[in-house]
Amino acid sequence: MKHTVTNADLVRVHGLDGVVYFPQTPRSPFSAETANFLSSVGLPHNRLFETRADVGIDEDQVDPIELGPLFDLDDLACPEERRHWQMFGYLRTTLVVVAPETGTVHGYPEGEEDSVPLHRDVESLAFCLTELRRLQDAYSQGGDTDVLATRFRDAVNAFDDLPLGEEESEWTIMLEEFTDGMW
């Protein structure tokens, strides 16, 4: 299976220690494409996206953990069709989960009990995290904020229109904070 985002891309931008791989097992709940990407390409891990975040689940739990048991910890209602969605970590304050059957990445913003679609698949999540890192690196080298934000927006929208498609999405908020000089 060929991916647009490669492991070499992630390692080049995030470093060896900045990529997390997820083992591909026979009992994996993921589609073959999602499982293959997670095990061979991986996902970036940094201060804005923390994979395998500690959420108080038993350490013997299969990693990543399921959404249902996480919601059960706080006595929150979790729709039956989402109980087996896999939790990958946090994008700032948004819990990031993947629907195993479709590979769609969803976010649960802090304090919300319903999810919002963030990415069409895990490859899009890896792409956006990599583009964000490139934006940060270019900015630290003296790049123009507006030009960098436009470049980021164009690259992300060309790859997947979900991340920046909603005014209140985590990605839109981060980009606005960047252009407002909050980073």
C-alpha positions as CSV (number, residue, x, y, z in Angstrom):
1,M,0.0,0.0,0.0
2,K,1.5,3.3,-1.0
3,H,0.9,6.4,1.1
4,T,1.5,10.1,0.3
5,V,3.1,10.6,3.7
6,T,6.0,8.3,4.3
7,N,7.9,7.3,7.3
8,A,11.0,9.0,5.9
9,D,9.0,12.3,5.8
10,L,8.0,12.0,9.4
11,V,11.5,11.1,10.6
12,R,13.0,13.9,8.6
13,V,10.7,16.5,10.1
14,H,10.0,15.1,13.6
15,G,13.2,13.1,14.3
16,L,13.5,9.5,15.3
17,D,12.1,10.1,18.8
18,G,9.2,12.1,17.4
19,V,7.4,9.3,15.7
20,V,5.3,6.6,17.4
21,Y,4.4,3.3,15.8
22,F,1.4,1.2,16.7
23,P,1.9,-2.6,16.4
24,Q,-0.2,-4.4,13.8
25,T,-1.7,-7.5,15.5
26,P,-4.1,-10.2,14.1
27,R,-6.9,-8.9,16.5
28,S,-6.4,-5.3,15.4
29,P,-9.8,-3.5,15.1
30,F,-8.5,-1.3,12.3
31,S,-9.0,-1.7,8.5
32,A,-5.9,-3.1,6.8
33,E,-5.0,0.3,5.4
34,T,-5.2,2.1,8.8
35,A,-3.3,-0.7,10.6
36,N,-0.6,-0.7,7.9
37,F,-0.1,3.1,8.1
38,L,0.1,3.1,11.9
39,S,2.6,0.3,12.0
40,S,4.8,1.2,9.1
41,V,4.6,5.0,8.9
42,G,3.5,6.0,12.4
43,L,2.3,9.2,13.9
44,P,4.2,12.3,15.1
45,H,4.4,12.8,18.8
46,N,5.2,16.3,20.1
47,R,4.0,18.9,22.6
48,L,0.9,19.7,20.5
49,F,-0.1,16.1,19.8
50,E,0.6,13.7,22.5
51,T,0.1,10.1,21.5
52,R,-0.7,7.4,24.1
53,A,-1.5,10.0,26.7
54,D,-2.1,8.8,30.2
55,V,-5.9,8.8,30.8
56,G,-6.0,6.6,33.9
57,I,-6.7,3.3,32.2
58,D,-5.2,0.1,33.4
59,E,-1.7,-0.4,31.9
60,D,-2.6,-3.9,30.7
61,Q,-5.2,-2.3,28.4
62,V,-4.4,-2.7,24.7
63,D,-2.9,0.4,23.3
64,P,-4.5,2.6,22.0
65,I,-7.5,2.3,24.3
66,E,-11.1,2.2,23.5
67,L,-13.4,5.2,24.0
68,G,-16.1,3.4,25.9
69,P,-14.0,2.5,29.0
70,L,-12.6,6.0,29.0
71,F,-16.1,7.5,29.1
72,D,-17.1,4.9,31.8
73,L,-14.4,6.4,34.1
74,D,-16.4,9.6,34.3
75,D,-19.8,8.1,34.0
76,L,-20.4,9.7,30.6
77,A,-22.7,8.2,28.0
78,C,-20.9,6.8,25.0
79,P,-23.0,5.8,22.0
80,E,-22.8,2.1,21.4
81,E,-21.5,2.5,17.9
82,R,-18.5,4.6,19.3
83,R,-17.6,2.4,22.3
84,H,-14.8,0.7,20.3
85,W,-13.3,3.8,18.7
86,Q,-9.6,3.9,19.5
87,M,-8.1,6.7,21.5
88,F,-4.8,7.9,20.2
89,G,-4.0,10.9,22.4
90,Y,-4.6,14.6,22.6
91,L,-4.3,17.5,20.1
92,R,-3.8,20.2,22.6
93,T,-7.0,19.8,24.7
94,T,-9.0,17.7,22.2
95,L,-9.1,13.9,22.7
96,V,-8.3,12.3,19.3
97,V,-10.0,9.0,18.4
98,V,-10.2,6.9,15.3
99,A,-13.3,5.0,14.1
100,P,-11.7,1.6,13.4
101,E,-14.0,0.5,10.6
102,T,-13.6,3.7,8.5
103,G,-10.2,5.1,9.8
104,T,-11.9,8.5,10.2
105,V,-10.2,10.7,12.9
106,H,-12.6,12.4,15.3
107,G,-11.9,14.9,18.1
108,Y,-13.7,15.3,21.4
109,P,-13.0,18.9,22.5
110,E,-12.4,19.4,26.2
111,G,-15.7,19.4,28.1
112,E,-17.7,18.0,25.1
113,E,-19.5,14.7,25.0
114,D,-19.9,14.6,21.2
115,S,-17.2,14.3,18.6
116,V,-16.3,16.4,15.5
117,P,-14.7,14.9,12.4
118,L,-11.1,16.1,12.2
119,H,-9.5,14.1,9.4
120,R,-10.5,11.7,6.7
121,D,-7.9,9.2,8.0
122,V,-4.7,8.8,10.1
123,E,-2.6,9.8,7.1
124,S,-4.2,13.2,7.1
125,L,-3.6,13.6,10.8
126,A,0.1,12.8,10.2
127,F,0.2,15.2,7.2
128,C,-1.3,18.1,9.2
129,L,1.1,17.5,12.2
130,T,4.0,17.5,9.8
131,E,2.8,20.7,8.0
132,L,2.4,22.3,11.4
133,R,5.9,21.4,12.4
134,R,7.2,22.9,9.1
135,L,5.2,26.1,9.8
136,Q,6.8,26.3,13.3
137,D,10.3,25.7,11.9
138,A,9.9,28.3,9.2
139,Y,8.5,30.8,11.7
140,S,11.5,30.2,14.0
141,Q,13.8,31.1,11.1
142,G,12.1,34.4,10.6
143,G,9.3,33.5,8.2
144,D,6.3,35.9,7.7
145,T,3.3,34.8,9.8
146,D,0.7,35.5,7.2
147,V,2.6,33.8,4.4
148,L,3.3,30.8,6.5
149,A,-0.4,30.5,7.6
150,T,-1.5,30.8,4.0
151,R,1.0,28.1,2.9
152,F,-0.2,25.8,5.7
153,R,-3.9,26.4,5.0
154,D,-3.4,25.7,1.2
155,A,-1.3,22.6,1.8
156,V,-3.8,21.1,4.3
157,N,-6.9,22.0,2.3
158,A,-5.3,20.4,-0.8
159,F,-4.8,17.2,1.2
160,D,-8.0,17.0,3.2
161,D,-10.6,19.7,3.7
162,L,-11.9,18.4,7.1
163,P,-9.2,19.9,9.4
164,L,-9.8,23.5,8.5
165,G,-13.4,23.1,7.4
166,E,-15.1,24.2,10.6
167,E,-14.6,27.6,12.2
168,E,-14.4,26.1,15.6
169,S,-12.1,23.1,14.7
170,E,-9.0,22.7,16.8
171,W,-6.8,23.2,13.6
172,T,-8.6,26.5,12.8
173,I,-8.2,27.7,16.3
174,M,-4.5,26.9,16.3
175,L,-3.9,28.6,13.0
176,E,-5.8,31.8,14.3
177,E,-3.6,31.8,17.4
178,F,-0.5,31.5,15.3
179,T,-1.5,34.4,13.0
180,D,-2.5,36.5,16.1
181,G,1.0,36.0,17.5
182,M,0.0,33.9,20.4
183,W,2.8,31.3,19.7
